[in-house]
Amino acid sequence: MVRTRARAKDETRLIVMLVYPGVMAMDVFGPLEAFAMANQVAGRPIYRIVVASMDGAPVSTSIGVMLHPSLAVSQIAEPIDTLLVSGGYGQTDASGDRRLLAWVREEGTKARRCGSICTGAFVLAAAGLLDGRRATTHWALAQEFARDHPKVKVDVEPIFVRDGGIYTSAGVTAGIDLALALIEEDHGRKVALRVARSLVVYLQRQGGQTQFSTRLQVQFTESGPIRQAQDWAMEHLAADLSVPVLAARAGMSERTFRRAFVAETGETPRDFVERIRVETARQMIEQATLPLQTIARRCGLGATDTMRRAFLRRLGITPQDYRSRF
């Protein structure tokens, strides 16, 4: 893929968000608000933002409000720095629109970088821009994505993925994380941090972080007794969460509980407990300045050495390094 030279930092970069009928409103406006806030933070227009459709006509959105694009794609006269393709329920029709795909293929190749929000990855893949590349999309459509586009290396875990000059992100709010990452790439962490603070979001969930939260996964557990034990564990992280205790909470024998837990969740009770404790500790490290020993104790991980080993097993990084990086 041929890329134009990188622009100087003091130049205004053109950000184009391609929309089509049936886009998800937040997929469009969430990331663009981050770029718009970057202009406010910088005190000058470091980004020019354009919302474009193929013919410039209004398009329907997921919330029933018509979106009026800035331009038709044919009216974009200046070089595109960053081309983003929005996601939404209309991606199926968009992925079959030959004219749209031809434009995405040509402009995505010429732009310095291009990317997708959520199911916009289907459009990039249909245009051939993801062949042989690692990419992600919303977890609920990952199997369909992999089936329809076998040349793409689908990785459903991360909230966003970069492969060369191509970026793909997971569902909805991950598009904001991607925009913050692009702003940091262009203008440094300080600017991106100020944007994140202005939008009252975290800076930023790193691309390698998973799009599966522990609490969301627990909601998928069908068994009432197992879910009851999981819910209790998450509310009492510092308590004794051994199998005998959790089995009693579920009203089962230890042997039955272990067997049912693995069948229902795909992991052992011990793995589940460590996972929720590490995730909670990770979130506390991101959001607070508490000593690591305090965090370890509150999450039921005991000593800092125990938490360190658990972090290395689960995240491949120590708590100290995680705090300095994230």
CORSUL-V671361 format. One record per residue. N is the residue number from 1. RES is the residue in one small letter. D_CENTER is the distance of its C-alpha to the mean C-alpha in Angstrom with 2 decimals. Layout:
n = [N & N]
res = [RES & RES]
d_center = [D_CENTER & D_CENTER]
This chain:
n = [1 & 2 & 3 & 4 & 5 & 6 & 7 & 8 & 9 & 10 & 11 & 12 & 13 & 14 & 15 & 16 & 17 & 18 & 19 & 20 & 21 & 22 & 23 & 24 & 25 & 26 & 27 & 28 & 29 & 30 & 31 & 32 & 33 & 34 & 35 & 36 & 37 & 38 & 39 & 40 & 41 & 42 & 43 & 44 & 45 & 46 & 47 & 48 & 49 & 50 & 51 & 52 & 53 & 54 & 55 & 56 & 57 & 58 & 59 & 60 & 61 & 62 & 63 & 64 & 65 & 66 & 67 & 68 & 69 & 70 & 71 & 72 & 73 & 74 & 75 & 76 & 77 & 78 & 79 & 80 & 81 & 82 & 83 & 84 & 85 & 86 & 87 & 88 & 89 & 90 & 91 & 92 & 93 & 94 & 95 & 96 & 97 & 98 & 99 & 100 & 101 & 102 & 103 & 104 & 105 & 106 & 107 & 108 & 109 & 110 & 111 & 112 & 113 & 114 & 115 & 116 & 117 & 118 & 119 & 120 & 121 & 122 & 123 & 124 & 125 & 126 & 127 & 128 & 129 & 130 & 131 & 132 & 133 & 134 & 135 & 136 & 137 & 138 & 139 & 140 & 141 & 142 & 143 & 144 & 145 & 146 & 147 & 148 & 149 & 150 & 151 & 152 & 153 & 154 & 155 & 156 & 157 & 158 & 159 & 160 & 161 & 162 & 163 & 164 & 165 & 166 & 167 & 168 & 169 & 170 & 171 & 172 & 173 & 174 & 175 & 176 & 177 & 178 & 179 & 180 & 181 & 182 & 183 & 184 & 185 & 186 & 187 & 188 & 189 & 190 & 191 & 192 & 193 & 194 & 195 & 196 & 197 & 198 & 199 & 200 & 201 & 202 & 203 & 204 & 205 & 206 & 207 & 208 & 209 & 210 & 211 & 212 & 213 & 214 & 215 & 216 & 217 & 218 & 219 & 220 & 221 & 222 & 223 & 224 & 225 & 226 & 227 & 228 & 229 & 230 & 231 & 232 & 233 & 234 & 235 & 236 & 237 & 238 & 239 & 240 & 241 & 242 & 243 & 244 & 245 & 246 & 247 & 248 & 249 & 250 & 251 & 252 & 253 & 254 & 255 & 256 & 257 & 258 & 259 & 260 & 261 & 262 & 263 & 264 & 265 & 266 & 267 & 268 & 269 & 270 & 271 & 272 & 273 & 274 & 275 & 276 & 277 & 278 & 279 & 280 & 281 & 282 & 283 & 284 & 285 & 286 & 287 & 288 & 289 & 290 & 291 & 292 & 293 & 294 & 295 & 296 & 297 & 298 & 299 & 300 & 301 & 302 & 303 & 304 & 305 & 306 & 307 & 308 & 309 & 310 & 311 & 312 & 313 & 314 & 315 & 316 & 317 & 318 & 319 & 320 & 321 & 322 & 323 & 324 & 325 & 326]
res = [m & v & r & t & r & a & r & a & k & d & e & t & r & l & i & v & m & l & v & y & p & g & v & m & a & m & d & v & f & g & p & l & e & a & f & a & m & a & n & q & v & a & g & r & p & i & y & r & i & v & v & a & s & m & d & g & a & p & v & s & t & s & i & g & v & m & l & h & p & s & l & a & v & s & q & i & a & e & p & i & d & t & l & l & v & s & g & g & y & g & q & t & d & a & s & g & d & r & r & l & l & a & w & v & r & e & e & g & t & k & a & r & r & c & g & s & i & c & t & g & a & f & v & l & a & a & a & g & l & l & d & g & r & r & a & t & t & h & w & a & l & a & q & e & f & a & r & d & h & p & k & v & k & v & d & v & e & p & i & f & v & r & d & g & g & i & y & t & s & a & g & v & t & a & g & i & d & l & a & l & a & l & i & e & e & d & h & g & r & k & v & a & l & r & v & a & r & s & l & v & v & y & l & q & r & q & g & g & q & t & q & f & s & t & r & l & q & v & q & f & t & e & s & g & p & i & r & q & a & q & d & w & a & m & e & h & l & a & a & d & l & s & v & p & v & l & a & a & r & a & g & m & s & e & r & t & f & r & r & a & f & v & a & e & t & g & e & t & p & r & d & f & v & e & r & i & r & v & e & t & a & r & q & m & i & e & q & a & t & l & p & l & q & t & i & a & r & r & c & g & l & g & a & t & d & t & m & r & r & a & f & l & r & r & l & g & i & t & p & q & d & y & r & s & r & f]
d_center = [24.59 & 26.53 & 24.88 & 26.83 & 27.57 & 25.28 & 26.42 & 27.98 & 26.09 & 28.47 & 27.93 & 26.11 & 23.24 & 22.87 & 19.46 & 19.83 & 17.62 & 19.13 & 19.60 & 21.63 & 23.12 & 20.85 & 17.68 & 15.42 & 16.51 & 13.41 & 11.60 & 14.62 & 15.51 & 12.45 & 11.67 & 15.45 & 16.37 & 14.72 & 16.92 & 19.80 & 19.63 & 19.74 & 23.03 & 24.32 & 23.49 & 25.12 & 28.05 & 28.16 & 26.36 & 24.15 & 22.16 & 23.78 & 21.55 & 22.63 & 21.52 & 23.36 & 24.40 & 26.75 & 29.84 & 28.87 & 29.58 & 27.66 & 24.97 & 24.18 & 20.92 & 19.50 & 21.32 & 24.60 & 24.89 & 25.87 & 23.97 & 26.42 & 25.13 & 26.52 & 27.94 & 28.55 & 27.11 & 30.74 & 31.19 & 28.71 & 31.28 & 29.63 & 27.38 & 23.66 & 21.71 & 18.17 & 17.81 & 14.76 & 14.99 & 13.82 & 13.03 & 15.27 & 18.08 & 20.17 & 18.29 & 21.04 & 23.78 & 22.00 & 21.51 & 25.27 & 26.38 & 28.14 & 28.74 & 25.13 & 24.06 & 26.89 & 25.81 & 22.16 & 23.59 & 26.07 & 24.10 & 20.98 & 23.43 & 25.21 & 22.39 & 21.43 & 17.85 & 16.04 & 12.65 & 11.10 & 8.96 & 8.26 & 11.82 & 13.05 & 12.61 & 15.77 & 17.62 & 16.88 & 17.95 & 20.99 & 21.92 & 22.08 & 19.68 & 17.59 & 20.75 & 20.86 & 17.39 & 14.41 & 11.51 & 8.76 & 8.42 & 8.43 & 10.00 & 13.13 & 14.03 & 13.38 & 17.11 & 18.27 & 16.24 & 17.80 & 21.14 & 21.32 & 20.25 & 21.77 & 21.75 & 17.98 & 16.75 & 13.99 & 11.70 & 9.89 & 8.90 & 6.25 & 2.46 & 4.67 & 8.39 & 11.54 & 14.82 & 17.61 & 17.27 & 14.73 & 11.00 & 8.71 & 5.18 & 4.34 & 6.20 & 7.72 & 6.67 & 3.25 & 6.41 & 8.12 & 6.34 & 7.12 & 10.45 & 11.25 & 10.91 & 13.17 & 15.48 & 15.85 & 16.63 & 19.24 & 20.78 & 19.98 & 18.36 & 20.98 & 20.21 & 16.44 & 17.33 & 19.81 & 17.45 & 15.02 & 18.18 & 19.56 & 16.65 & 16.77 & 13.18 & 12.37 & 12.49 & 9.94 & 7.56 & 8.22 & 6.62 & 8.78 & 7.73 & 7.50 & 5.77 & 9.53 & 11.30 & 14.98 & 16.33 & 14.52 & 15.90 & 19.25 & 19.53 & 19.76 & 22.89 & 25.84 & 28.70 & 29.81 & 31.43 & 28.54 & 26.08 & 28.69 & 28.85 & 25.08 & 24.98 & 27.95 & 26.49 & 23.39 & 25.83 & 28.20 & 26.32 & 29.34 & 31.76 & 33.20 & 30.63 & 32.82 & 33.38 & 36.69 & 35.17 & 32.24 & 34.63 & 36.96 & 34.25 & 33.61 & 37.37 & 37.49 & 39.33 & 37.43 & 37.87 & 36.76 & 33.75 & 32.57 & 33.09 & 31.45 & 28.42 & 27.73 & 28.46 & 26.17 & 23.13 & 23.59 & 23.96 & 26.90 & 27.35 & 27.50 & 24.13 & 22.59 & 24.27 & 23.20 & 19.55 & 19.53 & 21.62 & 19.45 & 16.26 & 18.39 & 19.92 & 16.69 & 15.76 & 19.37 & 19.35 & 16.49 & 18.22 & 21.90 & 24.60 & 26.40 & 28.20 & 26.55 & 29.61 & 29.11 & 25.49 & 26.65 & 29.46 & 27.55 & 25.02 & 27.91 & 27.35 & 30.79 & 31.46 & 29.17 & 30.21 & 28.99 & 25.60 & 25.50 & 26.26 & 23.68 & 20.91 & 22.18 & 22.21 & 18.74 & 16.74 & 19.25 & 19.82 & 22.34 & 21.78 & 23.62 & 21.48 & 18.25 & 19.80 & 20.88 & 17.62 & 15.08]
